[in-house]
Amino acid sequence: MLVAARERLIVALDVPTVGEAEELVEALAESTVFYKIGLELAVAGGIEFAGELAAAGYHVFLDLKLHDIGNTVERATRRAAELGVSFLTVHAYPQTMRAAVAGRGSSDLRILAVTVLTSWDDGDLAAAGIQGSVAETVARQAAQAKEIGVDGIVCAAAEAAAVRAIVGPDMALVTPGIRPAGAAKGDQKRVVGPAAAVRAGADYLVVGRPIIAAPDPKRAADAIVGEIAAAAAI
Ligand SMILES: O=C(O)c1cc(=O)[nH]c(=O)n1[C@@H]1O[C@H](COP(=O)(O)O)[C@@H](O)[C@H]1O
């Protein structure tokens, strides 16, 4: 993959206000160019902010994890495409993925299918009434996403190699649950270090708390970019 290491790190702006997100983007300006806006910031003005970041030349991942009736998903996806963001997430259910692909149309927006959340393990799947292990479920969803024409997969880096074998070289593999050595797991269950994620075939690494809650976010981001670069060079 020819994308520079600093473009492969996606910083999750999981903060309560646009003001705090702006401070982080400013602090990280020399280190990172790709930012994720998720549910917390989205409900606090983050969707408009996503459009502003994209207009300012940053890469933006709008993480809304859409899942609804097809008509609603298709129409919401069309509006997201107008924001100029790069990635939009939907849950990896066939009807939902088909609707998002229809809504994306021929725009530059890329649809990412969220498979089994990285905060889940086999027990959480069983509790939700879903049969099969995490590995089996992610594999099934990845095959369906490819068949439907989705642009990328969100999974734990632990599944990245298996997913790559299923979807081939063209779909983007985006992996949250990244934890540098010594970082707290928090609520994540399927965690992998940055270098191991790259070696497993992840294209993009999503990192929130290990950067945004660090005493020096720029230093934390630089260390991860360094790990990505070193692992990608091997
Ligand atoms: O879609 C996502 O980005 C996502 C999928 C998933 O399975 N797990 C997951 O953690 N995420 C997101 O990735 C980010 C991870 O944040 P940290 O755990 O703080 O690094 C959060 O913003 C999550 O919403």
PDBQT file of the ligand as one rigid body, heavy atoms in Angstrom, charges set to zero:
ROOT
HETATM    1  O1  LIG A 301     -16.520   2.078  13.591  1.00  0.00    +0.000 OA
HETATM    2  C1  LIG A 301     -15.619   2.323  14.391  1.00  0.00    +0.000 C 
HETATM    3  O2  LIG A 301     -14.835   3.239  14.181  1.00  0.00    +0.000 OA
HETATM    4  C2  LIG A 301     -15.427   1.404  15.515  1.00  0.00    +0.000 A 
HETATM    5  C3  LIG A 301     -15.773   0.089  15.306  1.00  0.00    +0.000 A 
HETATM    6  C4  LIG A 301     -15.446  -0.900  16.257  1.00  0.00    +0.000 A 
HETATM    7  O3  LIG A 301     -15.685  -2.097  16.088  1.00  0.00    +0.000 OA
HETATM    8  N1  LIG A 301     -14.781  -0.490  17.370  1.00  0.00    +0.000 N 
HETATM    9  C5  LIG A 301     -14.466   0.814  17.628  1.00  0.00    +0.000 A 
HETATM   10  O4  LIG A 301     -13.841   1.082  18.675  1.00  0.00    +0.000 OA
HETATM   11  N2  LIG A 301     -14.825   1.788  16.723  1.00  0.00    +0.000 N 
HETATM   12  C6  LIG A 301     -14.559   3.205  17.024  1.00  0.00    +0.000 C 
HETATM   13  O5  LIG A 301     -13.146   3.405  17.105  1.00  0.00    +0.000 OA
HETATM   14  C7  LIG A 301     -12.824   4.295  18.162  1.00  0.00    +0.000 C 
HETATM   15  C8  LIG A 301     -11.897   3.603  19.121  1.00  0.00    +0.000 C 
HETATM   16  O6  LIG A 301     -11.570   4.460  20.175  1.00  0.00    +0.000 OA
HETATM   17  P1  LIG A 301     -10.531   4.064  21.304  1.00  0.00    +0.000 P 
HETATM   18  O7  LIG A 301     -10.971   2.762  21.899  1.00  0.00    +0.000 OA
HETATM   19  O8  LIG A 301     -10.630   5.210  22.265  1.00  0.00    +0.000 OA
HETATM   20  O9  LIG A 301      -9.185   3.958  20.608  1.00  0.00    +0.000 OA
HETATM   21  C9  LIG A 301     -14.134   4.754  18.787  1.00  0.00    +0.000 C 
HETATM   22  O10 LIG A 301     -14.449   6.016  18.228  1.00  0.00    +0.000 OA
HETATM   23  C10 LIG A 301     -15.146   3.720  18.345  1.00  0.00    +0.000 C 
HETATM   24  O11 LIG A 301     -16.424   4.282  18.140  1.00  0.00    +0.000 OA
ENDROOT
TORSDOF 0
